[in-house]
Amino acid sequence: MKQTNYHLFDFMDFDSSMERNEALWKAYAPTKIEERDGDIVVTIPYQKQLHQEDMAPDTSEPQQSFDLVIRAYEPNIIRLFTTMAGDKMTESDDMLLFAPEVKRLPLRYVGCDVIAANGKKVTAIDLTPPKLDYWSDLLPAPQPAPFITFYPDGDETKGIALSDDHFSPPRYDALPLGFCSVNSGNAAVSQNERATISFRCLPNECFVGTGERFRKMDLSGQTFQLKNQDGQGVNNRRCYKNIPFFLSSRMYGCFYHTSDYCKLSLADHSTRSVQFMCDRATLDVFLIGGQTPEEILRGYRMLTGFPQMPPRWSFGIWMSRMTYFSADEVNAICNRLRAEHYPCDVIHLDTGWFRTDWLCEWKFNPERFPDPQGFIKQLASNGYKVSLWQLPYIAAGAEQIEEAKSNQYISQPSVVGDSVADTTSDSSNFSTLDYAGTIDFTYDKATNWYKYQLLKPLLDMGVKCIKTDFGENIHMNHRYHGMEPERLNNIYALLYQRAAYEVTKEVTGDGIVWARSAWAGCQRYPLHWGGDSESSWAGMAGSLKGGLHFGLSGFAFWSHDVPGFHSSPDFMNSPLDEQVYVRWTQFGVFSSHMRYHGTSKREPWHYPAIAPIIKQWWKLRYKLLPYIIEQGELSCRSGYPMLRALLFHHPHDRQCWNIDDEYYFGTDFLVCPVMSSDNRRDFYLPEGLWVNFFTGQRLHGGQWYYNVEVPLDQMLVFVRPGALIRLYPDDVDNTDQMDLSKAITIEITKEYKGLEIS
């Protein structure tokens, strides 16, 4: 549909022809406020609007009233819940995993204020009529509205108020609360759907988060469809990992607890409002207060779960490509890595380890991998962990298809006898296989089948990690045991990754997956990578943007394909740019996890002109592992990610809310990767004194440095004077050879002259 620039059509998704029998209901001023079991319950009447472009009350039908429940928790959390669909509020489900610190705070209604048991005012409900200085009746009076302001951390200087945003009474740009009703055919009763809530925002307010968003740092002025789908790269609107959470520069966070398709406008449809719309007529919103981004993200993790620490070996280097096809090919690569002392911990087998490429049957090809258990054991003796690719769809030609169908382990066609897959939603980009159904993780028996019949035999052989690829899309024209496909699609990633993570942890002792899709709560099951990036400067820049927003959405661990996944312009066959290979390697060294993967050769010896540089940076990665592991452990018990946008440590520096090509790696390193072929870049240093980690050069912060030359074998990485950096003193071939008790600590003193890369 073409944009109309009317809120009713462009945000609320009304049919612009006005031919659909639907109605908009607007929230009016509260009619009742009461305390109920420690909550404050506000009765909100909703007035139906005339079925027309401009809003006006339709008084031919009586108002409908629904309760808005206000609940408070320690620490610094307010919950708003209202439903026009009969849903129940819960404190435990697939997304919600409250930490022990999250405790209900009983509320009292005193005057017009809501006071928590700790004495803080958390809400103000203004029931006074708006002031008027009457002059004209040319336009109708504004419709009533609920004027409610929330203070999740008790700070009354940064209230979060419902927004009744309009130009004139008929011309609305945002509703404080509202919903739609639809009457289909000759039904006597309309069905409620599409609920909305809006908050006021300031003219200079910035927003970040919302998932792995391939966008600039400040997301204000944009609207996002929170609907998981194959991103098909890292430079477009499509998103593998939508997270219904944002962080505001006014120091609050907002988590919309839903798995439904939804829409979020961050000062876009109106610069005065943040607007959210859910396809279901239920709103469950957590407002999280705090003085720093870390405190707010910690509050979000207290609601949805903290990340778990991946195993030590996972922080080493992973080697892969799409794909290795035989045990002999893998052994040759692994032996050469060891012979030439390229440190490496993980060998990943992508789509080619099956009987037929892409035909996922969870079994090794008996001709090309004649002794898989012996193959894996031999690799383990040489210090390699094995990771395997798979996906959550059963192909029509797979040996498990009849078992999966007869036991309903996979989704079933909605129309009896219809075996045609919805190929628009579940096909791979690279395969024409008919994926006949999606494994139904809403069904306990299907989940156990996946865990113990498909994955466990592989893990028992010695496999250490399952790549839980895809999962952004499911068969939308199929039935599932526990949920409608429209409600399941977003949260499917969580159910899928949880199953793989749990059985991997159970069998191997190591909690890890390698996942592409995500929704709220998936941070509990690390780790995630950024999908199918282009091997180019644009692909590298888009990857970093996505990773920074992902870290601002509750996730601690994140990786990306070095040096980008696919070639350009020929997706499979264009040669790699060697400068991109080097610069992306440097970016990878200062990332949570580091995996080489893509559509062509990724092993460094295929690029002899740069191979010596690559080896130096690989060795540096292993020297940094004591620091990296230390920072990973911190990220698991705080609100910090491993890759941190500058605003984490400098929330009051407005420059930092607009910088997306620099980042903190852990607490101490400020990293400025080069992302262009001219070996130069501008960079910004926040206030204070900074030391170049590799040269020892001192620079003053609070300013930009322009057009600085950075030779190909170098990188701009800064630390603060006085920083203590833990390093491993010896070269190793893999983490099995490391004794972390031998780690040394270097202090950035006045005498520090830099760390040589060798």
Order of alpha helices (4+ residues) and beta strands (2+ residues): alpha-beta-beta-beta-beta-beta-beta-beta-beta-beta-beta-beta-beta-beta-beta-beta-beta-beta-beta-beta-beta-beta-beta-alpha-beta-alpha-beta-alpha-beta-beta-alpha-beta-alpha-beta-alpha-alpha-beta-beta-alpha-beta-beta-alpha-beta-beta-alpha-beta-alpha-alpha-beta-beta-beta-beta-beta-beta-beta-beta-beta-beta
